[in-house]
Amino acid sequence: MGELAEMTINGLLCQECGGYLEDFEEPGYPRTCEDCLAYEKNKKRPTKDCTPS
């Protein structure tokens, strides 16, 4: 397994964007950074006007 994959699995890197997490801890499970969590929370579904026809 590659170094980046191990760091992601161990929780040092965000599982969505690959950025370092602010606490620099490795809890032993994949985690998501605050920015990715905020993006998912604020993401809106497309309206009928936005969908391709």
DSSP file (Angstrom, degrees, kcal/mol; ACC not computed):
  #  RESIDUE AA STRUCTURE BP1 BP2  ACC     N-H-->O    O-->H-N    N-H-->O    O-->H-N    TCO  KAPPA ALPHA  PHI   PSI    X-CA   Y-CA   Z-CA
    1    1 A M              0   0    0      0, 0.0     2,-0.1     0, 0.0     0, 0.0   0.000 360.0 360.0 360.0 146.6    0.0    0.0    0.0
    2    2 A G     >  -     0   0    0      1,-0.1     4,-2.2     4,-0.0     5,-0.2  -0.304 360.0-113.0 -78.0 162.8    1.2    3.5   -0.7
    3    3 A E  H  > S+     0   0    0      1,-0.2     4,-2.3     2,-0.2     5,-0.2   0.904 116.0  49.2 -62.1 -44.0    2.2    6.1    1.8
    4    4 A L  H  > S+     0   0    0      1,-0.2     4,-2.1     2,-0.2    -1,-0.2   0.889 110.0  51.8 -65.4 -38.5   -0.8    8.4    1.0
    5    5 A A  H  > S+     0   0    0      2,-0.2     4,-2.6     1,-0.2    -1,-0.2   0.923 110.8  47.9 -63.7 -43.6   -3.2    5.5    1.2
    6    6 A E  H  X S+     0   0    0     -4,-2.2     4,-2.4     1,-0.2    -2,-0.2   0.906 110.7  51.0 -62.6 -42.4   -1.9    4.5    4.6
    7    7 A M  H  <>S+     0   0    0     -4,-2.3     5,-2.3     2,-0.2     6,-1.3   0.863 112.3  47.5 -64.7 -35.3   -2.1    8.1    5.9
    8    8 A T  H ><5S+     0   0    0     -4,-2.1     3,-0.9     4,-0.2    23,-0.4   0.927 112.7  47.5 -70.5 -45.6   -5.7    8.4    4.7
    9    9 A I  H 3<5S+     0   0    0     -4,-2.6    -2,-0.2     1,-0.2    -1,-0.2   0.862 111.4  51.8 -63.9 -36.0   -6.7    5.1    6.2
   10   10 A N  T 3<5S-     0   0    0     -4,-2.4    18,-2.5    -5,-0.2    19,-0.6   0.575 118.1-112.5 -79.3  -8.8   -5.1    6.0    9.5
   11   11 A G  T < 5S+     0   0    0     -3,-0.9    14,-0.2    -4,-0.5    -3,-0.2   0.574  86.6 114.4  92.8  10.2   -6.9    9.4    9.6
   12   12 A L  S   <S+     0   0    0     -5,-2.3     9,-2.0    -6,-0.2     2,-0.3   0.832  78.2  44.4 -79.1 -33.0   -4.0   11.8    9.1
   13   13 A L  B    S-A   20   0A   0     -6,-1.3    18,-0.6     7,-0.2     7,-0.2  -0.843  97.5-100.5-111.5 149.4   -5.4   12.9    5.7
   14   14 A C  B  >  -b   31   0B   0      5,-2.8     4,-1.0    -2,-0.3    18,-0.2  -0.424  23.3-140.6 -64.2 136.8   -9.0   13.8    4.8
   15   15 A Q  T  4 S+     0   0    0     16,-3.0    17,-0.2     1,-0.1    -1,-0.1   0.659  98.2  43.8 -75.4 -14.7  -10.7   10.9    2.9
   16   16 A E  T  4 S+     0   0    0     15,-0.3    -1,-0.1     3,-0.1    16,-0.1   0.891 132.4  10.0 -93.4 -50.7  -12.4   13.4    0.6
   17   17 A C  T  4 S-     0   0    0      2,-0.1    -2,-0.1     0, 0.0    15,-0.1   0.595  89.7-123.2-111.0 -14.4   -9.8   15.9   -0.5
   18   18 A G     <  +     0   0    0     -4,-1.0     2,-0.1     1,-0.3    -3,-0.1   0.546  60.6 143.4  83.8   6.2   -6.5   14.4    0.8
   19   19 A G        -     0   0    0     -6,-0.1    -5,-2.8     1,-0.1    -1,-0.3  -0.423  59.1 -95.4 -78.6 155.4   -5.6   17.5    2.9
   20   20 A Y  B     -A   13   0A   0     -7,-0.2     2,-0.3    -2,-0.1    -7,-0.2  -0.458  38.8-122.4 -66.8 139.0   -4.0   17.3    6.3
   21   21 A L    >   -     0   0    0     -9,-2.0     3,-1.4    -2,-0.1    -1,-0.1  -0.616  22.0-118.1 -82.0 146.6   -6.4   17.4    9.2
   22   22 A E  T 3  S+     0   0    0      1,-0.3    -1,-0.1    -2,-0.3    -2,-0.1   0.749 109.2  52.1 -61.4 -29.5   -5.7   20.2   11.7
   23   23 A D  T 3  S-     0   0    0      2,-0.1    -1,-0.3     1,-0.0     3,-0.1   0.642  90.9-144.3 -85.5 -12.4   -5.0   18.0   14.7
   24   24 A F    <   +     0   0    0     -3,-1.4     2,-0.3     1,-0.2   -12,-0.1   0.795  51.4 138.4  54.2  32.7   -2.3   15.9   12.9
   25   25 A E        -     0   0    0    -14,-0.2    -1,-0.2   -13,-0.1    -4,-0.1  -0.728  50.0-144.0-102.7 157.3   -3.5   12.8   14.9
   26   26 A E        +     0   0    0     -2,-0.3   -15,-0.2     1,-0.1   -14,-0.1  -0.833  20.8 173.6-120.6  91.1   -3.9    9.3   13.5
   27   27 A P        -     0   0    0      0, 0.0   -16,-0.2     0, 0.0    -1,-0.1   0.653  53.7-108.0 -74.7 -13.3   -6.9    7.7   15.2
   28   28 A G  S    S+     0   0    0    -18,-2.5   -17,-0.2     1,-0.3   -18,-0.1   0.556  89.8  79.4 100.5   9.0   -6.7    4.6   13.0
   29   29 A Y  S    S-     0   0    0    -19,-0.6    -1,-0.3   -21,-0.0   -19,-0.1  -0.988  87.2 -91.0-144.4 151.8   -9.8    5.3   10.9
   30   30 A P        -     0   0    0      0, 0.0     2,-0.3     0, 0.0   -21,-0.1  -0.322  46.3-173.3 -63.5 142.8  -10.6    7.5    7.8
   31   31 A R  B     -b   14   0B   0    -18,-0.6   -16,-3.0   -23,-0.4     2,-0.4  -0.871  20.0-129.7-133.1 166.4  -11.9   11.0    8.6
   32   32 A T        -     0   0    0     -2,-0.3   -18,-0.1   -18,-0.2   -19,-0.0  -0.958  27.0-120.5-119.4 137.1  -13.3   14.0    6.7
   33   33 A C     >  -     0   0    0     -2,-0.4     4,-2.1     1,-0.1     5,-0.2  -0.235  26.6-108.6 -73.2 164.4  -12.0   17.5    7.2
   34   34 A E  H  > S+     0   0    0      1,-0.2     4,-2.5     2,-0.2     5,-0.2   0.852 117.1  55.9 -62.1 -37.1  -14.2   20.4    8.4
   35   35 A D  H  > S+     0   0    0      2,-0.2     4,-2.2     1,-0.2    -1,-0.2   0.916 109.3  45.4 -63.9 -43.3  -14.1   22.0    4.9
   36   36 A C  H  > S+     0   0    0      2,-0.2     4,-2.3     1,-0.2    -1,-0.2   0.879 113.0  51.0 -68.6 -37.2  -15.4   18.9    3.2
   37   37 A L  H  X S+     0   0    0     -4,-2.1     4,-2.1     2,-0.2    -2,-0.2   0.913 111.2  48.2 -64.5 -42.1  -18.1   18.4    5.9
   38   38 A A  H  X S+     0   0    0     -4,-2.5     4,-2.1     2,-0.2    -2,-0.2   0.887 110.5  52.0 -65.7 -39.0  -19.2   22.0    5.5
   39   39 A Y  H  X S+     0   0    0     -4,-2.2     4,-1.2     1,-0.2    -2,-0.2   0.937 110.7  47.1 -62.6 -46.7  -19.4   21.6    1.7
   40   40 A E  H  < S+     0   0    0     -4,-2.3     3,-0.2     1,-0.2    -1,-0.2   0.878 112.2  50.8 -62.4 -38.0  -21.5   18.5    1.9
   41   41 A K  H  < S+     0   0    0     -4,-2.1    -1,-0.2     1,-0.2    -2,-0.2   0.884 117.1  38.6 -67.4 -38.4  -23.8   20.2    4.4
   42   42 A N  H  < S+     0   0    0     -4,-2.1    -1,-0.2    -5,-0.1    -2,-0.2   0.492  85.9 118.6 -93.3  -4.6  -24.3   23.3    2.2
   43   43 A K     <  -     0   0    0     -4,-1.2     2,-0.3    -3,-0.2    -3,-0.0  -0.429  53.2-150.0 -66.4 132.7  -24.5   21.5   -1.1
   44   44 A K        -     0   0    0     -2,-0.2    -2,-0.1     1,-0.0     3,-0.1  -0.770  14.3-114.0-105.9 149.4  -27.8   22.1   -2.8
   45   45 A R        -     0   0    0     -2,-0.3     2,-0.0     1,-0.1    -1,-0.0  -0.543  43.0 -99.9 -75.2 145.3  -29.6   19.8   -5.1
   46   46 A P        -     0   0    0      0, 0.0    -1,-0.1     0, 0.0     2,-0.1  -0.361  35.5-129.4 -66.7 145.9  -30.0   21.1   -8.7
   47   47 A T    >>  -     0   0    0      1,-0.1     4,-0.9    -3,-0.1     3,-0.9  -0.323  31.1 -96.6 -84.7 174.7  -33.3   22.6   -9.6
   48   48 A K  T 34 S+     0   0    0      1,-0.2     3,-0.4     2,-0.2    -1,-0.1   0.824 124.6  59.3 -62.6 -29.9  -35.3   21.7  -12.6
   49   49 A D  T 34 S+     0   0    0      1,-0.2    -1,-0.2     3,-0.0     0, 0.0   0.776 104.5  50.0 -69.1 -25.5  -33.8   24.6  -14.5
   50   50 A C  T <4 S+     0   0    0     -3,-0.9    -1,-0.2     2,-0.1    -2,-0.2   0.672  88.1  98.1 -87.7 -18.2  -30.2   23.2  -14.0
   51   51 A T  S  < S-     0   0    0     -4,-0.9     2,-0.0    -3,-0.4    -4,-0.0  -0.465  81.1-109.9 -76.5 141.6  -30.9   19.7  -15.2
   52   52 A P              0   0    0      0, 0.0    -1,-0.1     0, 0.0    -2,-0.1  -0.358 360.0 360.0 -66.9 148.5  -29.9   18.9  -18.8
   53   53 A S              0   0    0     -2,-0.0    -2,-0.0     0, 0.0     0, 0.0   0.426 360.0 360.0-103.1 360.0  -32.8   18.3  -21.1
